[in-house]
Amino acid sequence: MADTLLLVGRAHTREVAQRHAARLRDRDVADEVVVETYERGPSE
């Protein structure tokens, strides 16, 4: 079984989230670390 960590945030957080994802990958926190962003939240 593989572990996946998903980092989710608004589009303007993409660069920071990708940096954190790289650090988590380097530390072998999960088998896969994925960053997804969105322009508008579900309540907007």
Helices and strands as residue ranges (DSSP letters): E 4-10, G 11-13, H 14-26, E 32-38
